[in-house]
Amino acid sequence: MSGFNRRDFMTGVGALAAGAASIGSMSAARAADTSGLIVCMHGVTSSEFDFRTAMEGWARAGIKAVEPDLPKAREWEMANGKGSARKLLDDLGLKAYSSTNQLSLEESSPQRAKALEDLKWKVELAQALGADRIVAPSAANQAHKLADYDQVYENLHEAAEIAKPHGVALMLEFTRASRLVGNVRTSLNVVRTVNHPNLKFMIDIYHFWAGTSKFEDLDLINPGEVHHVHFEDTPAMPPIEVVEQKDRAYPGEGVAPLQRILDKLVEKGYNRALSLELFDMEVRRTDPFVVASKGLATITPYIQGVSRA
């Protein structure tokens, strides 16, 4: 791969802002289309149950969109035969809107070689499940410098090439603790610099609101650029300085301006799954039917509340 340099990254913020005002005004002039917004369940939210139990519970609650945990789906197929996970989804009337996940793709680390090997079976299974995307979070916790981004671009390009034959997009997820890709601005810069059809931008509302992003950063997103959304709330307590993944809250039980954020994402053309990703072990151990029912009850009002102006 060639053509990447640090100057691309340094000047990226200016390029992001170019034309943002005119794009925003055009978007605001159009009526919001929410016909495709749908409540989705993320695999980790019911991770203490096997694949079938989670899927059946979610379906019984009325869920139609799922973001399966690929290792859980693989376990099911190892016990029940190739293709059995997709058959279960089809039988239950569920569609895989995304799949989760693969870490250590962006950072040059001792874990990356194994991550690439795992990515190979994961994109194959995602494709078999009918999912055309997989989450690729940045969890880099070591100190980095500007020069390291050249290698980040190369690493993500290589990973996207692995996903390409399967028609699967890797979605770079910025995380609040990452020391490489930790906010909207950096994530957009990296995705745009790599410029690969199988590398996309996504947003997790918890990482957005609890991290270093600003609400105004959403104006830097181009129409149609958001590929997937994890939709949960940021708690009032504990304080942001010590909050952890496990502290994520159901929508409406925290302090994030979820309606305002969703309105902006819809203005930017997002019209797809809102995936509930909760890490609280009490939630993960709760009957998937109960959790999915609450997910529907807490997310649906935001879909219904999207401004049409």
C-alpha positions as CSV (number, residue, x, y, z in Angstrom):
1,M,0.0,0.0,0.0
2,S,1.3,3.5,-0.8
3,G,0.3,7.2,-0.6
4,F,-0.2,7.5,3.1
5,N,1.8,10.2,5.0
6,R,1.5,12.1,8.2
7,R,0.6,15.3,6.4
8,D,-2.7,13.6,5.4
9,F,-3.5,13.1,9.0
10,M,-2.4,16.6,10.2
11,T,-4.5,18.4,7.5
12,G,-7.5,16.0,7.9
13,V,-9.4,18.2,10.4
14,G,-9.5,21.1,7.9
15,A,-10.7,18.8,5.2
16,L,-13.4,17.4,7.5
17,A,-14.8,20.8,8.0
18,A,-14.9,21.9,4.4
19,G,-18.4,22.2,3.1
20,A,-19.9,21.0,6.4
21,A,-22.1,24.1,6.7
22,S,-23.6,23.7,3.3
23,I,-24.1,19.9,3.7
24,G,-25.8,20.5,7.1
25,S,-28.2,23.0,5.7
26,M,-29.1,20.8,2.8
27,S,-29.7,17.9,5.2
28,A,-31.8,19.9,7.5
29,A,-34.0,21.0,4.6
30,R,-35.0,17.4,4.0
31,A,-37.6,15.6,6.0
32,A,-36.0,12.9,8.2
33,D,-36.5,9.4,7.1
34,T,-36.7,6.9,10.0
35,S,-38.3,4.1,8.1
36,G,-35.2,1.9,8.4
37,L,-34.3,2.6,12.1
38,I,-34.7,-0.6,14.0
39,V,-33.9,-1.8,17.5
40,C,-31.0,-4.3,17.5
41,M,-29.5,-6.5,20.1
42,H,-25.7,-6.8,20.5
43,G,-24.3,-10.2,21.4
44,V,-22.4,-9.1,24.5
45,T,-25.7,-8.0,26.1
46,S,-26.8,-11.6,26.6
47,S,-23.3,-13.1,26.6
48,E,-23.9,-15.5,29.5
49,F,-26.3,-17.6,27.4
50,D,-25.6,-19.8,24.4
51,F,-26.3,-18.7,20.9
52,R,-29.7,-20.4,20.6
53,T,-31.0,-19.3,24.0
54,A,-30.1,-15.7,23.3
55,M,-31.5,-15.7,19.8
56,E,-34.8,-17.3,20.9
57,G,-35.2,-14.9,23.8
58,W,-34.6,-11.9,21.6
59,A,-37.0,-13.1,18.9
60,R,-39.7,-13.9,21.5
61,A,-39.5,-10.3,22.7
62,G,-40.1,-9.0,19.1
63,I,-36.6,-8.3,18.1
64,K,-35.9,-8.6,14.3
65,A,-32.3,-7.2,14.1
66,V,-29.3,-8.8,15.8
67,E,-25.6,-8.3,16.0
68,P,-24.4,-11.8,16.8
69,D,-21.3,-12.6,18.8
70,L,-19.2,-14.6,16.2
71,P,-17.5,-16.9,18.7
72,K,-20.9,-17.9,20.1
73,A,-22.2,-18.6,16.6
74,R,-19.1,-20.6,15.9
75,E,-19.6,-22.7,19.0
76,W,-23.2,-23.4,17.9
77,E,-22.0,-24.5,14.4
78,M,-19.3,-26.7,15.8
79,A,-22.0,-28.6,17.8
80,N,-24.8,-28.5,15.2
81,G,-23.1,-28.3,11.9
82,K,-22.1,-25.7,9.3
83,G,-24.9,-23.4,8.4
84,S,-26.9,-24.2,11.5
85,A,-26.4,-20.7,13.0
86,R,-27.8,-19.0,9.9
87,K,-30.7,-21.5,9.8
88,L,-31.6,-20.7,13.4
89,L,-31.6,-17.0,12.6
90,D,-33.8,-17.6,9.5
91,D,-36.2,-19.9,11.5
92,L,-36.6,-17.2,14.1
93,G,-37.1,-14.4,11.6
94,L,-33.9,-12.6,12.7
95,K,-31.5,-10.7,10.4
96,A,-27.8,-10.1,11.2
97,Y,-27.5,-6.4,10.8
98,S,-23.9,-6.5,12.0
99,S,-21.5,-8.9,13.8
100,T,-19.0,-8.5,16.6
101,N,-16.0,-8.2,16.8
102,Q,-12.3,-8.2,16.1
103,L,-9.7,-6.3,18.2
104,S,-6.1,-5.5,17.6
105,L,-6.3,-4.8,13.9
106,E,-5.1,-1.2,13.9
107,E,-2.2,-1.4,16.3
108,S,1.1,-3.1,15.6
109,S,1.3,-5.3,18.7
110,P,2.2,-8.9,19.6
111,Q,-1.6,-9.7,19.4
112,R,-2.0,-8.6,15.8
113,A,-0.9,-11.7,14.0
114,K,-3.4,-13.8,15.8
115,A,-6.1,-11.1,15.3
116,L,-5.6,-11.4,11.5
117,E,-5.9,-15.2,11.7
118,D,-9.1,-14.9,13.7
119,L,-10.4,-12.2,11.3
120,K,-10.3,-14.7,8.5
121,W,-12.8,-17.1,10.0
122,K,-14.8,-14.3,11.4
123,V,-15.5,-12.6,8.1
124,E,-16.3,-15.9,6.6
125,L,-18.8,-16.7,9.3
126,A,-20.2,-13.2,9.2
127,Q,-20.9,-13.6,5.5
128,A,-22.5,-17.0,6.2
129,L,-24.8,-15.4,8.8
130,G,-25.8,-12.8,6.3
131,A,-23.9,-9.9,8.0
132,D,-22.1,-7.6,5.7
133,R,-20.2,-5.8,8.5
134,I,-18.1,-6.5,11.6
135,V,-17.0,-4.2,14.4
136,A,-13.3,-3.5,14.7
137,P,-12.8,-1.5,18.0
138,S,-9.6,0.3,18.7
139,A,-8.5,-0.6,22.2
140,A,-4.8,0.5,21.9
141,N,-3.7,1.3,25.5
142,Q,0.0,2.0,24.9
143,A,1.4,5.4,24.3
144,H,1.8,6.3,20.6
145,K,3.2,9.1,18.5
146,L,2.2,10.8,15.2
147,A,4.6,8.6,13.1
148,D,2.7,5.5,14.2
149,Y,-0.4,6.4,12.1
150,D,1.4,5.5,8.9
151,Q,1.5,1.9,10.1
152,V,-2.2,2.2,11.4
153,Y,-3.2,3.0,7.8
154,E,-1.2,0.1,6.5
155,N,-2.6,-2.3,9.1
156,L,-6.2,-1.4,8.5
157,H,-5.8,-1.6,4.7
158,E,-4.4,-5.1,5.1
159,A,-7.3,-6.1,7.3
160,A,-9.8,-4.6,4.9
161,E,-8.3,-6.7,2.1
162,I,-9.0,-9.8,4.1
163,A,-12.6,-8.8,4.5
164,K,-13.1,-7.7,0.9
165,P,-13.6,-11.2,-0.8
166,H,-16.4,-11.9,1.7
167,G,-18.3,-8.7,1.0
168,V,-17.8,-7.7,4.7
169,A,-17.0,-4.1,5.8
170,L,-14.8,-3.6,8.9
171,M,-16.2,-0.8,11.0
172,L,-13.5,1.1,12.9
173,E,-15.0,1.8,16.3
174,F,-13.3,4.6,18.3
175,T,-13.3,3.9,22.0
176,R,-12.9,6.4,24.8
177,A,-9.7,4.8,26.2
178,S,-7.9,4.2,22.9
179,R,-4.6,6.0,22.5
180,L,-4.8,5.6,18.7
181,V,-8.5,6.1,17.6
182,G,-10.4,7.6,20.5
183,N,-12.9,10.1,19.0
184,V,-15.0,11.0,16.0
185,R,-12.4,13.3,14.4
186,T,-9.5,10.7,14.5
187,S,-11.8,7.9,13.4
188,L,-13.0,9.9,10.4
189,N,-9.5,10.9,9.5
190,V,-8.2,7.3,9.6
191,V,-11.1,5.8,7.6
192,R,-10.9,8.5,5.0
193,T,-7.1,8.3,4.7
194,V,-7.2,4.5,4.3
195,N,-9.9,5.0,1.7
196,H,-10.8,1.4,1.3
197,P,-14.3,0.2,0.3
198,N,-14.3,-2.4,3.1
199,L,-13.3,0.0,6.0
200,K,-16.1,2.1,7.4
201,F,-16.9,4.6,10.1
202,M,-19.3,3.7,13.0
203,I,-20.3,5.3,16.3
204,D,-20.9,3.9,19.8
205,I,-22.9,6.5,21.7
206,Y,-21.3,5.6,25.1
207,H,-17.8,6.1,23.7
208,F,-18.9,9.3,21.9
209,W,-20.5,11.0,25.0
210,A,-18.1,9.7,27.6
211,G,-15.0,10.3,25.6
212,T,-13.2,13.3,24.0
213,S,-15.5,13.9,21.1
214,K,-17.7,17.0,21.0
215,F,-21.3,17.2,19.8
216,E,-20.2,19.5,17.0
217,D,-18.0,16.7,15.7
218,L,-21.1,15.1,14.3
219,D,-21.3,17.9,11.8
220,L,-18.0,16.6,10.3
221,I,-19.7,13.4,9.2
222,N,-20.7,13.3,5.5
223,P,-24.2,12.1,4.6
224,G,-24.3,8.3,4.5
225,E,-20.9,7.9,6.2
226,V,-22.2,6.3,9.5
227,H,-22.2,2.6,8.9
228,H,-23.5,1.3,12.3
229,V,-24.6,2.6,15.7
230,H,-24.3,1.2,19.2
231,F,-27.1,2.8,21.2
232,E,-26.8,3.0,25.0
233,D,-26.7,5.7,27.6
234,T,-23.8,7.2,29.7
235,P,-24.6,7.0,33.4
236,A,-24.6,10.1,35.7
237,M,-22.5,8.2,38.1
238,P,-19.8,7.1,38.5
239,P,-17.9,10.2,37.2
240,I,-16.6,10.2,33.6
241,E,-13.0,9.9,35.0
242,V,-13.7,6.5,36.5
243,V,-16.7,5.2,34.5
244,E,-16.2,1.7,32.9
245,Q,-17.8,-0.3,30.2
246,K,-19.8,-2.2,32.8
247,D,-21.5,1.1,33.8
248,R,-23.3,1.7,30.5
249,A,-27.0,2.3,31.0
250,Y,-30.2,1.5,29.1
251,P,-31.3,4.4,26.9
252,G,-33.0,7.0,29.1
253,E,-31.3,6.0,32.3
254,G,-28.3,8.2,31.9
255,V,-27.2,11.7,30.9
256,A,-26.4,11.5,27.2
257,P,-28.7,13.7,25.0
258,L,-29.7,10.6,23.0
259,Q,-32.6,12.3,21.1
260,R,-30.4,15.1,20.0
261,I,-27.7,12.7,18.9
262,L,-30.0,10.5,17.0
263,D,-31.7,13.4,15.3
264,K,-28.2,14.5,14.1
265,L,-27.3,11.0,12.9
266,V,-30.6,10.8,11.0
267,E,-29.9,14.2,9.5
268,K,-26.6,12.7,8.3
269,G,-28.6,9.9,6.6
270,Y,-28.4,7.1,9.1
271,N,-31.4,4.9,8.9
272,R,-30.5,1.5,10.2
273,A,-29.9,-0.5,13.4
274,L,-29.6,0.9,16.9
275,S,-27.8,-1.9,18.6
276,L,-28.0,-2.2,22.4
277,E,-24.6,-3.1,23.8
278,L,-24.5,-3.4,27.6
279,F,-21.6,-4.9,29.7
280,D,-23.2,-5.0,33.1
281,M,-22.9,-8.7,34.3
282,E,-26.3,-8.5,35.9
283,V,-27.8,-7.6,32.5
284,R,-25.8,-10.2,30.7
285,R,-27.1,-12.9,33.1
286,T,-30.7,-11.8,32.8
287,D,-33.2,-13.7,30.7
288,P,-32.6,-12.5,27.1
289,F,-36.3,-12.1,26.6
290,V,-36.4,-9.7,29.5
291,V,-33.4,-7.7,28.4
292,A,-34.6,-7.5,24.8
293,S,-38.1,-6.4,25.9
294,K,-36.5,-3.6,27.9
295,G,-34.3,-2.7,25.0
296,L,-37.3,-2.4,22.7
297,A,-39.1,-0.3,25.4
298,T,-36.2,2.1,25.9
299,I,-35.0,2.6,22.3
300,T,-38.3,2.7,20.4
301,P,-39.3,6.1,21.9
302,Y,-36.2,7.7,20.5
303,I,-37.0,6.4,17.0
304,Q,-40.5,7.7,17.3
305,G,-39.2,11.0,18.6
306,V,-36.8,11.8,15.7
307,S,-37.5,15.3,14.4
308,R,-39.1,15.4,11.0
309,A,-38.3,19.0,10.5
